[in-house]
Amino acid sequence: MITAIHPKLPMRDKATTRAYFVDRLGFTVFGRDFPNYLMVERDGLQLHFFLFKDLDPKVNYGQVYIRTDAIEELYRSLVDRGVSIHPNGALQSMPWGQKEFALLDPDHNLLTFGQVI
């Protein structure tokens, strides 16, 4: 049956997206190298990106929710690396029983990380 899900998000520039996810967020490049497609992986989670050169980041609604079992450690490691946290997405406990924080990648895909409280 279903064994995994790999979100596909838009990117304007493959090199910029690769640098953000690999150098800033600690992912590694996964699979073969395709000119208009990028796959990255961290802790068994894959994110895929397709080239969309005309993407206007101000109207990009790409989003992914990523669960973790070490939210505070992950948050601290990203802050220590100088990764910008979304202005409305600092680490906080939410009324729906999750502790969460959020980032915007270079194309304004919203990455929300969460852990059950």
Secondary structure, DSSP 8 states (H G I E B T S, - for coil): -------EEEES-HHHHHHIIIIIT--EE-S--BTTEEEEEETTEEEEEEE-TT--GGG---EEEEE-S-HHHHHHHHHHTT----TT--SEE-TTSEEEEEEE-TT--EEEEEEE-
